[in-house]
Amino acid sequence: MGLHTLQFAGAPLSIETGKVAKQADGAMWIRHGDTIVLVTAMSSSPREGIDFFPLYVDYREMMYASGKIPGSFFRREARPTTNETLTARGIDRQIRPLFPEGYMNEVTVTAKTVSYDGVHEPDVLAMVGASCALGASTIPFTGPVSSVRVGRVGGQWTLNPSTSPSASQTKAKESDLDLLLSGSDGKIVMIEVQASEIPEADLAQAIRFGHDAIRKLNALQREVAAAQRKTKQTFTAPDASRVAKLRAELERRWAGPVRDLVRSQGKSVRREKMNALRKEAFAALQDPKDPSLGKALSAAWDALESHIFRSGVLQDGIRYEGRSLELVRKISCEIGTLPRSHGSALFTRGETQTLAVATLGSSRDEMKVDGIGEDIYEPFYLHYNFPSFSVGETWPERGPKRREIGHGNLAERSIRMVLPSHDEFPYTIRIVSDILESHGSTSMASVCGGTLALMDAGVPIRRPVAGITVGLVTDGKGTYKLLTDITGDEDHHGDMDFKVAGTSQGITGVQLDIKIDGLTQQIIEESLERARVARLDILRIMLEALPKPREALSPLAPRMVRLKVPVDRLGMVIGPGGKHVRGLEAETGAKIDIEDDGTITIFGTDAEGVEKARRQIDGISAVAQVGKVYNGKVVAVKDFGCFVEILPGQDGMLHISQLADKRVEDIHKFVKVGDQFPVRVESIDDSGRVKLSRKTEGSGGEEGKGRERSDRGDRPRSKGANVSG
């Protein structure tokens, strides 16, 4: 067994080997504070007949890690949560570029959070552990890479601030930045950002700060790997000479037509013509006696198309569709596309199109987020759908895949930071982005469309958000070109997919995916600037379509009213067993949510019903005021006076001497139960007992005073609490 420790971000971080999972090729027991993650790495023999690297990453958070039992029917951990899916994607994205070219062995990386202290987040530990497990195994891997989280509190950069809402030491809520960063010693391999309009220069500085910490973790990983002393698998890259020869022959005979098609307009037409040209070339070169030739030809054709695209970018500054490297595709924005939605927009950029719809709801529509931390309820969420028809293909629709969850989360994070506070706008907000056409950057289209849908719905966002994707083509020798607004083909044949979203003031969301071994700080900073320029252009077009959020909510949107009720009056509003509030909901059709601090939210699609509920709650919860005149109703008559209800559930004593300016001989002949008349509150004693008067103000005298009784012990009490001042 080996234990390797580093003081990191204010607490010991340790990696232990040889303690658990000893049959795994690589197994790490990684601990920070009292958070522990077990990470393992395994590989199998090469899979035949595939043209992709079969890497599988699974990340799970065991509920016992924080002393909880799963709430599912079978009390087992169910399908991965959104957070687990996003973490698994993050691990995959940071390690995938670091396996050898042509390595086709099946590799499985499993990370399992087994202890969670609510302060030290397990996702960064899982990412560090994945690289360490691979580095200490026999699997060929060109790491190490490590991950850190960077925040900024009070102008100071903070390392690994907790993102848990239950953490007592959390600084995340105070931070204007949540940066998840992965890298080797010299380069960055993955970036995830949620920020409150942070300037590009500040983000670049945060990346440099995080990179310094990454190098310390990488040194610890190398120490662990050296102690393991495992010999790496012998791996020989597949012989590429045959594919190279076929590519040369294809280039000699078909390079011209392929180049013309690469630079032609229209994805569908180009694909159709390219497939026809491909069939022609394959027919000319096919050998029936060589069954493996077809696979080699496919690889050679893809290599030819990639070479023509990349050389066109590097040498001529021309890309797919003949666009210049900085040109953004044509954009159109249609507002209010759906007549019955609360807010909608159709956003189109080139051959990428999304229908974005915003729907407003009450607190009952908040999304519960389960996990090993404290259960929370989200008042804002975005769902991203990517149907097969959007790319002209077919596949069964069986719920959101990892990619859809990841893209939706990026768009959600990018928009979240410009939303009004829940106190300012107490609605639950759901955005749905239905991708209708896809040819690159659908997540950034979702940001643009989602923003316009919110504005159409009348949500008072701080500023509009737009997003753009920046691509990269390198020659491997230091020369590179950046591409603004990449298409699906450029994503496939390029080296980078750098998504950046933000407002006119700064960045709100970032996601970086790469296919090479990493990016330098210079490329990152140039990409952020390129994205900023394009973002401002897109925002200008969006604001031409809708300059600002609607002044009023859609007539179809539900209405919401919030009021504050004294805590000691909540019982009157709720009623025994909730009887009053349920009856009020049934009578008005409104939904009524009551919080312990006395905040009451009334929500409904019928404005009149909401207003009726508000008036009734105002009446029920109102507190009597001395000197104020109320329209009272007699609820009980006694020899010495009567009890009058002046507010719902609140009675006062009207003594016989205060019934009229003249003497009343027989009260039973003068008033009866059910009579209504104005009464004035004369006083409220320390016990909350209310004295009323019906006499003209200023009248009375000794006769009236003589009739008053000091002993009120026989008076009936209100069904509710005493009236208090």
Backbone hydrogen bonds, N-H to C=O, Kabsch-Sander energy under -0.5 kcal/mol:
donor,donor_aa,acceptor,acceptor_aa,energy
2,G,17,T,-1.9
4,H,15,I,-2.3
6,L,13,L,-2.6
8,F,6,L,-0.7
8,F,11,A,-2.7
11,A,8,F,-1.5
13,L,6,L,-3.3
14,S,31,R,-2.7
15,I,4,H,-2.8
16,E,29,W,-2.1
17,T,2,G,-2.5
24,A,21,A,-1.4
25,D,41,A,-0.6
26,G,41,A,-1.6
28,M,39,V,-3.0
29,W,16,E,-2.4
30,I,28,M,-0.8
30,I,37,V,-2.4
31,R,14,S,-3.0
32,H,35,T,-2.4
33,G,12,P,-1.4
35,T,32,H,-2.1
36,I,34,D,-0.5
36,I,115,S,-2.1
37,V,30,I,-2.6
38,L,112,K,-2.9
39,V,28,M,-2.4
39,V,37,V,-0.6
40,T,110,T,-2.7
41,A,26,G,-2.4
42,M,108,T,-2.2
44,S,106,E,-1.9
47,R,104,M,-1.8
50,I,47,R,-0.6
55,L,53,F,-1.9
56,Y,107,V,-2.9
58,D,109,V,-2.6
60,R,111,A,-2.4
62,M,60,R,-0.6
62,M,113,T,-1.9
65,A,62,M,-1.9
66,S,63,M,-1.5
67,G,64,Y,-1.5
68,K,63,M,-2.1
75,R,72,S,-1.1
85,T,81,T,-2.5
86,L,82,T,-2.6
87,T,83,N,-2.2
88,A,84,E,-2.3
89,R,85,T,-2.3
90,G,86,L,-2.1
91,I,87,T,-2.4
92,D,88,A,-2.3
93,R,89,R,-2.7
94,Q,90,G,-1.6
95,I,91,I,-1.7
96,R,92,D,-2.6
98,L,95,I,-1.8
99,F,96,R,-1.2
103,Y,100,P,-1.9
104,M,102,G,-0.6
106,E,45,S,-0.9
107,V,54,P,-2.1
108,T,42,M,-2.6
109,V,56,Y,-2.9
110,T,40,T,-2.1
111,A,58,D,-2.9
112,K,38,L,-2.7
113,T,60,R,-2.7
114,V,36,I,-2.1
114,V,112,K,-0.6
115,S,36,I,-1.6
116,Y,65,A,-2.3
121,E,119,V,-0.7
125,L,121,E,-0.7
126,A,122,P,-2.5
127,M,123,D,-1.8
128,V,124,V,-2.2
129,G,125,L,-3.0
130,A,126,A,-2.1
131,S,127,M,-1.6
132,C,128,V,-2.2
133,A,129,G,-2.8
134,L,130,A,-2.0
135,G,131,S,-2.6
136,A,132,C,-2.1
137,S,134,L,-1.0
142,T,98,L,-2.9
146,S,183,G,-2.1
148,V,181,L,-2.3
150,V,179,L,-2.8
151,G,158,T,-2.8
153,V,156,Q,-2.4
156,Q,153,V,-1.7
158,T,151,G,-3.2
160,N,149,R,-4.2
167,A,164,S,-1.0
170,T,167,A,-1.2
172,A,162,S,-0.9
174,E,171,K,-0.6
175,S,171,K,-1.0
175,S,172,A,-0.6
176,D,152,R,-1.3
178,D,194,Q,-2.4
179,L,150,V,-2.6
180,L,178,D,-0.5
180,L,192,E,-3.1
181,L,148,V,-2.9
181,L,179,L,-0.6
182,S,190,M,-2.4
183,G,146,S,-2.1
184,S,187,K,-2.0
188,I,519,L,-2.5
189,V,182,S,-2.3
190,M,182,S,-1.6
191,I,512,L,-0.7
192,E,180,L,-2.1
193,V,510,V,-2.3
194,Q,178,D,-1.7
195,A,508,T,-2.0
196,S,176,D,-2.6
197,E,195,A,-1.1
198,I,507,I,-2.0
203,L,199,P,-2.1
204,A,200,E,-2.3
205,Q,201,A,-1.7
206,A,202,D,-2.3
207,I,203,L,-2.2
208,R,204,A,-1.8
209,F,205,Q,-2.3
210,G,206,A,-2.7
211,H,207,I,-2.3
212,D,208,R,-1.5
213,A,209,F,-1.1
214,I,210,G,-2.0
215,R,211,H,-1.7
216,K,212,D,-0.8
217,L,213,A,-1.5
218,N,214,I,-2.4
219,A,215,R,-1.8
220,L,216,K,-1.6
221,Q,217,L,-2.1
222,R,218,N,-2.2
223,E,219,A,-1.7
224,V,220,L,-1.9
225,A,221,Q,-2.7
226,A,222,R,-2.3
227,A,223,E,-1.6
228,Q,224,V,-1.3
229,R,225,A,-1.5
233,Q,138,T,-3.8
235,F,233,Q,-0.6
237,A,235,F,-0.5
244,A,240,A,-2.5
245,K,241,S,-2.4
246,L,242,R,-2.4
247,R,243,V,-2.7
248,A,244,A,-2.2
249,E,245,K,-2.0
250,L,246,L,-2.8
251,E,247,R,-2.9
252,R,248,A,-2.2
253,R,249,E,-1.7
254,W,250,L,-3.2
255,A,251,E,-1.4
258,V,254,W,-2.3
259,R,255,A,-2.7
260,D,256,G,-2.3
261,L,257,P,-2.2
262,V,258,V,-2.7
263,R,259,R,-1.6
264,S,261,L,-1.6
270,R,266,G,-2.5
271,R,267,K,-2.7
272,E,268,S,-2.3
273,K,269,V,-2.5
274,M,270,R,-2.7
275,N,271,R,-2.5
276,A,272,E,-1.8
277,L,273,K,-2.3
278,R,274,M,-2.4
279,K,275,N,-2.4
280,E,276,A,-1.9
281,A,277,L,-2.3
282,F,278,R,-2.7
283,A,279,K,-2.5
284,A,280,E,-1.6
285,L,281,A,-1.6
286,Q,282,F,-1.9
290,D,287,D,-2.3
293,L,290,D,-1.5
296,A,292,S,-1.6
297,L,293,L,-2.9
298,S,294,G,-2.1
299,A,295,K,-2.0
300,A,296,A,-2.4
301,W,297,L,-2.8
302,D,298,S,-2.2
303,A,299,A,-2.1
304,L,300,A,-2.2
305,E,301,W,-2.6
306,S,302,D,-2.4
307,H,303,A,-2.5
308,I,304,L,-2.6
309,F,305,E,-2.3
310,R,306,S,-2.9
311,S,307,H,-2.7
312,G,308,I,-1.8
313,V,309,F,-1.9
314,L,310,R,-2.7
315,Q,311,S,-2.8
316,D,311,S,-0.7
316,D,312,G,-1.2
317,G,312,G,-0.9
317,G,313,V,-0.7
318,I,312,G,-2.1
319,R,323,R,-1.8
321,E,262,V,-2.2
322,G,319,R,-1.9
323,R,320,Y,-1.4
325,L,317,G,-0.6
327,L,324,S,-1.0
332,S,348,T,-2.5
334,E,346,L,-2.2
336,G,344,S,-2.7
341,S,338,L,-0.9
342,H,358,A,-0.6
343,G,358,A,-1.0
345,A,356,A,-2.2
346,L,334,E,-2.7
347,F,345,A,-0.6
347,F,354,T,-2.3
348,T,332,S,-2.5
348,T,346,L,-0.5
349,R,352,T,-3.1
350,G,330,K,-2.6
352,T,349,R,-1.9
353,Q,437,E,-2.3
354,T,347,F,-2.5
355,L,434,D,-2.6
356,A,345,A,-2.6
356,A,354,T,-0.7
357,V,432,V,-2.3
358,A,343,G,-3.2
359,T,430,R,-2.7
361,G,428,T,-2.7
365,D,362,S,-1.9
366,E,363,S,-1.4
367,M,378,E,-2.3
368,K,366,E,-0.6
369,V,376,I,-3.2
370,D,368,K,-0.7
376,I,369,V,-1.5
378,E,367,M,-3.0
381,Y,429,I,-1.9
383,H,431,I,-3.0
385,N,433,S,-2.8
390,S,387,P,-1.2
391,V,388,S,-1.7
392,G,389,F,-1.2
393,E,388,S,-2.1
398,R,396,P,-0.9
398,R,399,G,-0.6
405,I,401,K,-2.3
406,G,402,R,-2.6
407,H,403,R,-2.8
408,G,404,E,-2.4
409,N,405,I,-2.1
410,L,406,G,-2.0
411,A,407,H,-2.1
412,E,408,G,-2.5
413,R,409,N,-2.8
414,S,410,L,-2.0
415,I,411,A,-1.5
416,R,412,E,-2.4
417,M,413,R,-0.8
418,V,415,I,-2.0
419,L,416,R,-1.5
425,F,421,S,-2.3
427,Y,425,F,-1.1
428,T,361,G,-2.8
429,I,379,P,-3.4
430,R,359,T,-2.5
431,I,381,Y,-2.2
432,V,357,V,-2.4
433,S,383,H,-3.1
434,D,355,L,-2.6
434,D,432,V,-0.7
435,I,385,N,-2.4
435,I,433,S,-0.7
436,L,353,Q,-2.2
436,L,434,D,-0.6
437,E,353,Q,-1.7
438,S,390,S,-2.3
445,A,441,S,-1.6
446,S,442,T,-1.9
447,V,443,S,-1.4
448,C,444,M,-2.0
449,G,445,A,-3.1
450,G,446,S,-2.7
451,T,447,V,-2.1
452,L,448,C,-2.0
453,A,449,G,-2.3
454,L,450,G,-2.1
455,M,451,T,-2.2
456,D,452,L,-2.4
457,A,453,A,-1.7
458,G,454,L,-0.6
458,G,455,M,-0.9
459,V,454,L,-2.4
461,I,459,V,-2.4
462,R,418,V,-3.3
466,A,502,G,-2.5
468,I,500,V,-2.2
470,V,498,F,-2.8
471,G,483,L,-3.5
472,L,496,M,-0.6
473,V,481,K,-2.2
475,D,479,T,-2.0
481,K,473,V,-2.2
483,L,471,G,-2.0
484,T,325,L,-3.1
485,D,469,T,-2.4
486,I,469,T,-0.6
491,D,487,T,-2.0
492,H,488,G,-2.1
493,H,489,D,-2.3
494,G,490,E,-1.3
495,D,472,L,-3.1
496,M,472,L,-0.6
497,D,513,D,-2.9
498,F,470,V,-2.5
499,K,497,D,-0.8
499,K,511,Q,-2.9
500,V,468,I,-2.7
501,A,509,G,-3.3
502,G,466,A,-2.6
503,T,506,G,-2.4
507,I,198,I,-3.1
508,T,501,A,-2.5
509,G,501,A,-1.9
510,V,193,V,-1.5
511,Q,499,K,-2.2
512,L,191,I,-2.3
513,D,497,D,-2.0
515,K,495,D,-2.2
516,I,495,D,-0.7
519,L,188,I,-2.5
524,I,520,T,-1.9
525,E,521,Q,-2.4
526,E,522,Q,-2.3
527,S,523,I,-2.3
528,L,524,I,-2.3
529,E,525,E,-1.8
530,R,526,E,-2.4
531,A,527,S,-2.5
532,R,528,L,-1.9
533,V,529,E,-2.1
534,A,530,R,-1.8
535,R,531,A,-2.7
536,L,532,R,-2.1
537,D,533,V,-1.3
538,I,534,A,-2.2
539,L,535,R,-2.7
540,R,536,L,-1.7
541,I,537,D,-1.5
542,M,538,I,-2.4
543,L,539,L,-2.6
544,E,540,R,-1.2
545,A,541,I,-1.2
546,L,542,M,-1.9
550,R,455,M,-2.6
554,S,457,A,-0.6
557,A,554,S,-1.5
559,R,604,G,-3.6
561,V,602,I,-2.5
563,L,600,I,-2.3
565,V,598,G,-2.5
569,R,566,P,-2.4
570,L,567,V,-1.4
572,M,569,R,-0.6
573,V,569,R,-1.5
574,I,570,L,-2.9
575,G,571,G,-2.9
578,G,575,G,-2.1
579,K,576,P,-1.3
580,H,574,I,-0.9
581,V,574,I,-1.7
582,R,578,G,-2.2
583,G,579,K,-2.2
584,L,580,H,-2.3
585,E,581,V,-2.2
586,A,582,R,-2.3
587,E,583,G,-2.2
588,T,584,L,-2.3
589,G,585,E,-2.3
591,K,603,F,-4.1
593,D,591,K,-0.5
593,D,601,T,-2.7
595,E,599,T,-2.6
598,G,595,E,-1.9
600,I,563,L,-2.8
601,T,593,D,-2.8
602,I,561,V,-3.2
602,I,600,I,-0.5
603,F,591,K,-2.9
604,G,559,R,-2.2
607,A,605,T,-0.7
610,V,606,D,-2.2
611,E,607,A,-2.3
612,K,608,E,-2.5
613,A,609,G,-2.2
614,R,610,V,-2.2
615,R,611,E,-2.4
616,Q,612,K,-2.2
617,I,613,A,-2.4
618,D,614,R,-2.7
619,G,615,R,-2.2
620,I,616,Q,-2.7
621,S,617,I,-2.7
622,A,618,D,-1.0
627,G,681,V,-3.0
628,K,625,Q,-1.8
630,Y,679,V,-2.9
632,G,630,Y,-1.1
632,G,677,F,-2.1
633,K,645,E,-1.6
634,V,675,D,-2.8
635,V,643,F,-3.1
636,A,643,F,-1.3
638,K,641,G,-3.3
641,G,638,K,-0.8
642,C,654,L,-2.5
643,F,636,A,-2.7
644,V,642,C,-0.5
644,V,652,G,-2.6
645,E,633,K,-3.3
646,I,644,V,-0.7
646,I,650,Q,-2.0
647,L,650,Q,-1.5
650,Q,647,L,-3.0
651,D,649,G,-0.5
652,G,644,V,-2.1
653,M,690,V,-3.0
654,L,642,C,-3.1
654,L,652,G,-0.6
655,H,653,M,-0.7
655,H,692,L,-0.5
656,I,640,F,-2.5
658,Q,655,H,-2.4
659,L,656,I,-1.1
665,E,663,R,-0.6
667,I,665,E,-0.5
669,K,666,D,-1.0
670,F,666,D,-1.0
671,V,667,I,-2.5
674,G,634,V,-2.2
675,D,672,K,-2.0
677,F,632,G,-1.6
679,V,630,Y,-2.7
680,R,693,S,-2.9
681,V,628,K,-2.0
682,E,680,R,-0.6
682,E,691,K,-2.8
683,S,691,K,-1.3
685,D,689,R,-2.2
688,G,685,D,-2.1
691,K,683,S,-2.6
692,L,653,M,-3.0
693,S,680,R,-1.8
694,R,658,Q,-3.1
695,K,658,Q,-0.5
699,S,696,T,-2.4
705,K,701,G,-1.9
706,G,702,E,-2.5
707,R,703,E,-1.1
707,R,704,G,-0.6
708,E,704,G,-0.8
708,E,705,K,-0.8
712,R,710,S,-0.8
715,R,712,R,-1.9
720,G,649,G,-0.6
723,V,688,G,-0.6
